[in-house]
């Protein structure tokens, strides 16, 4: 029976529970055996027949003296109790075994691991961690223990009360555990090599480790490492697709939905028939559009760098023009219209008016431009540089800009194919006016504004601030001051560069004179004469807004309180009550913000923006490096490529891709020590490229060793 029992336990270890169930049932036909009965119950518990397993366990307790069971049988019984969620019973069995740890041998780590799992399920994280660490001290370190420890530490990182240093320490600990997991001697929870498991279970463990690794990188902001690692798995379709989906999910959780969508779209180029990628892309795309309005509109640092990037000199050198006659013929008839503005400043009200004309289609809050930007950033990280938008725009060639423009045009027109004029009201586009004008010289922008005190009294703004976690009056004042100053600075910058293509419209104008305002907007966009008959319903809704505001203002000016009579059914009473509270907030906000904050807030400036002398220099250097021809022709190409690299490094000394290519050029010219030094520096600047670049470095060291031996 001994050999047969070992075979049954091996099935349990490999999680082959269906086969175990049948084998145990066949064995019990030949005679009763407590060890086999426990394994049969374990199989039932793990194949959806928990009630049957529990019923058999009750009978087993009545007929069998547990003290007579062997350590292996008690371990199996503890596993059964754990599978049936009888964690206290399971832990009692494991504790009894640990008291005899001297006789447990290779399964000691397994017992500690199972005890730790029971502690974890019962909510005792510290007890679970102590048990898991004891398991790791055993000769066989169970892989599931490493995974559980990683998950516990990552869960702690989500605790908003933890200090930044504690979060960093937790992530560092997880990475140490991942290093353990990569060692050949890490074992499974049964004390056996992971190779003893079924392929399905091994793949499950691998996927869990991959997911943990990707989550660590996202939490650290080390996206380049994650993307480089994913690229290494590109040809292993199941692993790559699982990794991409996990990575996208973690990016969305980290408020990087546009990056997630860019990663998914890149993966779809390799695996265009992957249904899971399409589902994830659709989901994250929707969430990106839904949540963008909840985020801050103006990023202080990004605003400064955008204004520095789109300087007069850059606009001239890269031909970022506002002349429609310079527009490429493929997009000359495409007329995108972008509505800009802080949230709740009347952007949607204007959008409704333009849609009511019947001549304009809207994409709502489109992620097309942010998605393009993240695609550019993704490509730069793949090359080996962390230069991000807007700094990296100086590498784009006119052909690339044309390609991007056609891509976005096709996206817009696919969603609103029957309209000549298409609206995009993503508030983030205030940062991207320069790029949009580069893509579409004929693009038009409408900036919506609202009286600051009226805006601040809005209930929606209050909810927005609460969502962002801005609590105190002073914090709100400072935060809103930054938003106002940043938006104003960006708008002024764009108006100076593109004065004929930006129209300012106030919420007051739109609500007081909707017909005249819409006609002005229509003339600006060039949609022609608006039909008042089509706009009748829209004008009525605007009049309702205006009526409510005027009634509320009149009541407030008379300092009258709403009557209690008919309060539940009185819309006017509710409006007055709300506006009284709003007026109180408005008065307080006036004093706090107008005097202390908004007037003092100024937009930050960036003084370290570097602009490369021309676009496409790295691509040209690689083209020259790969050029064919005779020996003399190749030598000249290498010389020109080396010159391009050195020009790049003159402007950007830490530009790793140029540093690496320079090293390769030294190597092909026989300058091995210079080449090795250059590649080592490139890897130090872009460590996520170490696997790819390191292969060539290893070959260079071999060549250098041979060269020295021959001297």
N, C-alpha and C positions, 0 to 999 in steps of 0.2 A: 504493500500500500504506500510505502514511503516514496517510491519513484513517481507513482501516480499522483500522490498528494502534491509533490513538488511541481508536477506539470500543471495541476489545477491552480496552484498559487501563481505560477508564471502567467497563466491566463489573466488572473486578477491583476497582477502587476502591470500587464500590458493593456489593461482596461478593455479586454475582449469579453465583455460581460454576457453577451448573447451566447457565445460559444461556451463560456463557463457555466451558464445556467443548464444548457443541454448536457454537458459532460458530468456535472454534479448529479443531475437527475438520473442519468444512466448508471452512475456509480452507486447511488443509493438503492437501486433496484437489487444490487447484489448483497446489500446489508447495510445496517445503520452505522454511521460514523460521525461523531460530533464535529470533527474538523471539516468534513465535506458538507455537513448540514450548515455550518456557519458560512462557508463559501457560497452555498446555494442561496441562502438568505441575502448575502452581500450582492449576489447577481440580481436577485429580484429587486432589491432596494435601488440599484443603479439602472434598471431597465423600466422604470415607471410602475412597478408593482409593489409600492411601499406598504400598502395595506396587507398584502399577502405575507411580505417579509415580517411585518410587525406581529401578525397573528402567529406565525411559526416561532418567532422569538419568544413570545409569551409561553408557548408550550415548552420550548427549549429550557427556559428558566425553571420550569416546574419539574423537568425530568433530569436535568444535568446539574451536577455540583460544580460550580465555576472554579472552586479551589483545585479541582482535579485536572483542569485544562492546562495544557503546556503554554509556555510564553508565546509561541507562534499563534496558538489558537486564541489566546487572550488578545493578542494584537489584532487578529482578524475580527474578533468580536467587537473590539473598540472601534475598528473601521466601520463595521456594520452599524453600531449605535450612532456614530457620527453621520453616516449616510442617511439615517432615519431621523436626524435632528435631535437625538437624545444625547446632547452634549455633556451633561453632567455625568451620566452613566459612562460615556466614552472616556471622559477625563479621569474618572475614578479608576478605570481599568488601566489607563496609561500611567497614572501615578503609582499604582501598585507595581507595574512593570519597572518603572524607573527606580524603585526601591531595590530592585534586583539587577541594576544596570550592569553589574560585573558579568552577568551571563547573557547579555543581549547581543554582544558582538557587533556585527555590521549593521544591525537594524536599530541600534541605539539612536542614531540620527533621525530615523523614521519615527520613533516614538516621540521624541522631542518635537518633531515637526507636526505630528498629529495633535499633540497637546497644545501647541501654539495655535493651530487652526481653531481648536475648540475655544480657547481663550479669546481669540479674535472675534469669532461669531457671537460670543457672549458679551462683547463690548469692552473687554479688558485689553486695550492696545498695549499697555506697558507689559502686562503679563505675557501677552502673545510675543512681543518683541524679545523678552528675556528667553522664552522657550525657543524661538527661532534662532537666536544667537547661540544657544547651547547646541542646537542642531548643527550649526555651522562649525562648531568646535570639534565635531565628531570626524573620524577619518573619512566618512562619506558625507559630503555636503549636499543635501537634496536640492535639486534645481528649483522645485516648487517653493522651497523656503526662501531662496534668493528672490524669486518673483514676488512672493508675499511681502517681504521686507521692502522691496522697491515700491510696491503699490502703497504700502503704509506711509512711507516717507513722502511720496508724491502727493498723497492725500493731505498730508500736513502742510504742504506748500500752498494749498488752496485756502488755508486758514488766514483770513485777512488780518487777524490780530497778531500774527507772527511778524517779527522784525525782518527786514530785508536780509540781514546777516544770517538769521536762522533758516530762511528759505534757501539761501545759497549753500548753507551747510548741509541741508537735507538733500539737495540735488547732487552735491559732491559725494555724499554717502551712497546715493543711488548709483552713481557712476562707478564707485568702487565695487559695489555688488555686481554691476554689469561686467566688470573686469573679471570677477570670480566666475561668472557664468560662462565667459568665453574660454576659460581654461579647460583643458581636456579632461581633468579628473573630477569635474563637477558631476554629481550623481543625481539620479532621480530619487523620489521619496522612499523607494523600497530598498535603497542601498545598492542598487544595480546601476550599471552604466545606462545613460539615456538611450543608447542604441538598442537596449532590450525592448523598448516600447514599440508599439505598432507605429507605422509611419504616420497615421492620422494624429496620434497623440504627440509624437515628436514635432510635427508641424504646428500643432497647437501651442506647445511650449515655445517654439521658435517665434511664432507670431506674437505671443505675449511679450517676449523680450524685445522684439522689434518695436512694438508699440511703446514700451517703457522708454526705450532709447530715444525714440522720436519725441515723446513728451518732454523728456529732459532738455533736448535741444531747443524746443519751442519755448519752454519756460526760461531758458537762458538767453533767448534771442539769437541763438546760434543757428540761424536758418541755413546758412551756407553749408554747415556740417551735415544737417539733415538732408539737404538736396543732393549733396555729393554722395552721401551714403545710399540714397535711393537710386542714384544713377548707376552705382555699382551693382545693384540688383535688377537692373533694367531687363535683362534677358530671361530672368526667372519670373515669368508672368504672374503666377499666383502670389508670390512674395512681394513683388513690386506693387501690384494692384492693392493688396492689403495694406502695405506701407503707405501708399499715396492717400488712401481713404483715411487711415488713422492720422496722418500728418495734416490733412485738410481739416479734420475734426478738431484737432488741437489748435490749429491756427484760428479757426472760428471762435473757439473758446477764449482765445487770447486777443480777441477783437481785431483779427487780421483776415477778415472775410475775403477781401480783394486778393490777397496773396493766395488764399486757399483756392479761389476760383482760377487764378492763373496757373497754379500747380496742376489742378485737375485738367485744364485745357491742354497743358503741355503733355500730360499723360495720355490724353485722348489722341494726340498725334501719333503716338506709338501703338496704342491699342484702341483704334477707332470703334471697335465692336463691343467694347466693354460696357455692359448694361449698368454695372455698379458705379462706374465713373460718371455716366450720364445722370444717374439718380442723385449722386452726391453733388454734382455740379449744379443741377437744377435747384436742389435744396439750399445750398450755400449761396447761390445767386439770389434767391428770394430773400434769404435772411439779410444779405448784404444791403439790398434795397430797402428792406423794412426797418433796419436798425440804424442806418446812416444818420437819420435826423435826430437820433438820440445822442449822438456824439458831439463833442465840440466842433464848431464849424471852422474856426481859425486856429491852426497850429502855430504857436509863436515862433518856434525854430524854423519850421517849414516856410512860413511866410517870409522870414528874413532871407532865407536861402533862395527862394523863388525870385524875390526882387533883385537879389544879387546876380542870379543866373541870367535873368532877362534884362541885362543892362543894354544901354543904347548900342554899345560896341558889339555885343553878342547878337542882337537883333539884326544889325547891319551885316555882320560877317556870315551869319547863317541864313540870311535872306528871309527872316521872319517878317513877312510883308503884310500890309493891310489892303494892298491893291488887288481888287478882284480880277483885274485883267491878267495878273500873274498866276492865276489859279490853273493847275493842270487840267486839261480838257476832260479827263475822266470824272472829275468831281466838280466841274464848273457849274453844273445845274443843281448841285446839292446845297440846300440852305438850312443848316441846323441853327436853332435858336436856343440860347441858354439863359435861363432865368436864375439870377444870383440873388442872394439875400440871406440874412440871419433867419433862423427858424421863427415861425409865427409872425413874420413881418408882412404877410400878404402875398407870398409867392403862389400859394395854391389858388387864391382868389383871382389873381391875374391869369393863371393857367386856365381856370374855368372859363374866363371871359374869352380867351383866345380859342379855346376848343369850341365855344358856342358859335364862333363865326363859321364853323364847318369847313374851314380851309387849312386847319392846323391839326396835326396829330401829336400826341405826347407819349413819351416813354416813361413819364413819371420820374422817379429817382433812378436814373440809369447808372450802372456800374461800368459802362464801357470805357470811359477815360481812366478811372482808377485801375481798371483791369489792364489796360495797355501799359500804364506806368509800372505796375507790379511785374508785368511780363518783361519789361526792359530791365528792371532790377534783378529779376531771376536770371536773365541771360548774363548780366554782369557778374553775379555771384558764381555762375558756372565757369566763367572765364578765369576767375580767381581774384576778384576785387569786390570790396564792400562799398565802392562809390555808388551812391543811390541817387534817386531823383531828388532835386533837379540837377545836381552836380553833373551826373553822367550824360546829360543831354548833349554835351559837346562832342560826343563820339558818334552821333547819328548823322548819316549821310542823307543827301536829298532823296536818293532812291529809297532808303529805309522810311523816311517820312512819307513819301508817296505810297509805299506799301501799307504802312499803318493807316493812312487816311482812307485808302480803299477798303481796308478791313473793317474799320469802324463804320464807314458809309454803308457797307453791306449789312452790318448788324442793325443799324438804325432803320434802313429801308425794309429789311425783312420783317421788322416788327410793326412798321407803319408804312406799308407799301403804297397806299393810295394817296398819300399826302406829299405835297411838294415841300411844305414847311414842317419840320419836326422839332418838338420841344424836348429839352432835357433840363430838369430842375434839381439835379444833385447839388446840394450846397457846397460840397467839397470843391466844385469846379472854380470857385473863387481863386484857388491856388493854381489853377491850370489854364487860365485864359491865354497865357503866352503860348503854351503847347498847342492849345486848340487853334489859335490863329496860325500857328506854323502848319498844322494839319489842314485847316480849312480857312484860307484867307477871307472867304466870304461870310464867315460865321458872324452872327449878331448876338449881343448880350444885353439883357435888361436887368438892371439892378433895382430890386425893391427895397424901400426903406420905410421905417415907421418911427413916429415920435418916440423918443427913448423912454420917456416917463410912462406913456401909454403902453408901450411894449413891456416895460418892467412890471406893470400892474396886471399883466395877463396871467391867468391861471395856468395856461400851458407852459409859460416860461418858468413859473414856480415848480411845476411838475418836472420839467426838463432839468432844472438845477438839482432837485431832489434825487432824480435818477443818477445824476453825475456824482452824487455824494457831497455836493457843496451845501453846507448846512448853515453856518453862521451868517449874519447880515454882512459882516465885514468881508468874509470870504466870497460871498456872492457879489459884493461890490467890486472887489478886486478881480474876480474871475470875469465878470461881465465887462469890466473896464478893459481887460486884455482883449476880449472878443471885439468890442467896438473899435479899439485902436488898431488891432490887426486887420480887421475888415476894411476900415477906412484907408489904412496905408496901402493895402493891396489894390483896392478900387482906384485910388488916386494914381497909383503906379500904372495900372492898365489904361486908365483914361488918358494919361500923358502919352503912352505909346500908341494907343489905338483910339483917338478921340472921336472918330466918326462911327465907330462900331459899338459904342456902349451908350445906352439910354437909361437915365435915372427916372424912376417912377415912385411916387410916395403913396403909402396906404391911404393917406388923407385924400389925395387926388382921385384915386381909384374909387373910393366910396362916395365922395361928394359929387364928382362929375364923371361917372363911369363911361358914358357915351363918348365924350370928348377925349378922355384918357385912352380908351380903346382905339379910337381913330388915330390918335398920335402914335400909339404902339403899332397899329396896322401900317401906317405910313412908313414908320422906321423899318419894320420888317419887310415892307413892300408886298403886303398881301392884298393891297387894293382897298376899295371902298367896302366898309362893313355894312351888313344888312341889319337894320334895326329890328326888323320883324323876327329874324333868327335869334336876336339877342334879347327879346322881350322878357323871357323867363329869367335870364341872367340879371337884367336890370332890376327886376322885381326882387330878386334875392339880395342884391346890393342895397336896394332901398330898405329892405328889412333890417339889414345890418346897421345901416345909417340911422334908421328909426329907433332901434333899440339903444344905440349909443347916445342919441340926442335926448331921448326920454330919461335915460339914466343920468346924464349930465345935468339936466334940468332939476331932477329930484335932488341930486346931490348939492347943487348950488343953493337950493332952498333949505339945506340942512334938515330935511324931514326924514324921520325914521319910517320904515314900512309898518303898516297897521297889522296887528295880529289877526284881525278879522279876515277870514278867507285866505289865510296864509298858505295853506296847502295847495290851493288852486290858483293862486294869483301869480302869474308869470312876472308881472310888473314888480310885485313885492320881492320875488326872488332876484330879479335883476338889480333892484335897488340895494338889497342886502349884500349881494356880491360886489357891487360897485362901491358901496360904502367901505367894505373891507379892502377893496382894491385901492380906494382913495387913501385910506390910512397907510397902506403899504407904499403907495406912490409918494406920499409926503415924506415918510421915513427914508425911502430910497433916494429921493431928491437930495435930502440933507446929507446922507451918507456918501452917495456916489458922486453927485455933481460937485460937491465941495472937496471931497477927500480923494476920490479915486479916478473917475473918468478923465478929469482935466489933467491929472498927473500921469496917466498911462500914455506911454509912447511905444510905438512898434520897435522891436529889436532890429538891429542891423547886423549883417554878416560881412566881415572884411577879409575873409580868407578864401573867397571863391577863386578857384583856378580854372582857367579856360584854355583848352588845348588849341594850338594854332590852326588846326584844321581837323575836320571829321575823318573818321575811318583810318586813322594812322595805324592802329594795331592790326586791323584786317589787311591793310596794305603790306605791313611787315611780314605777316604770315604768308601772304601771297608770294612775296619775293623769296621767302625762305623755301617755299615748296616749288618754286619755278624750276623747270627742267632746262635742257640745253646742254651745250658742251661745257667743259671744265672752266673755260674762261668766262662764259656767260653765267654759270652758277656762282663763280667767285664774285662777279660784279653784283649779282642779285643779293648775295650774302652781305656784301659791303653796304648796299642800299638798305637792306633790312636792319642791319646793325645801326645805321644812322637813324632810322625811324625809331628804334627802341631807345636810343640814347636821347633823342629829342623828347620822347615821352617821359623818360626818367628825369630829364632836366626839369620838366614842369611838375611831374608827379613822382618824386623819389621813391615812394612806397607803392608804386603801381606794380603789383606782383606779376601780372601776365607779361608785361614787357621785360621784367627782370628774368623771368623764366626763359622767354624766347631768346634773350641776349645770351643766357647760359648755353642754350642749344646751339646758337650760332658760334660761340667760342668752341664748343665741342667738335662741331663739324670742321672747324678750321684747325683742330689739333691742339687748341689751347685748353688742355684738360683742367689744370688747376683753376684757371679763371672761370671756366664753365661750371665746375663743381661749386665754387664759391658763389657764383650768381644763382644757381639753382637752389642751393641751401638757403640763401637769403630769400628767394621767392617762396620757399616752403615755410620759412619762419613768418613771412608776411601773410601767407594764405595757407595755414596748416590743414584746412579741409581738403586741399589738393595734394596732400603728402602721398596718398596711395598712388595717384596717377603720375605725378611728377617724380615721386621717389623711385619708380621703376627705372627711369632714365638715369637718375642719380646713381643707383646701384651699378648700372652698366658702366657709367663713367668711372667709378672707383675701380672697377675691374680692369678697365683699360689703363688707368693710371698705374695700377699695381704691375701690370704686364710691362708697361713702358719703363718703370723704374728697374725691373728685373733685368731688362735688356741693356741698361746703361752700364 
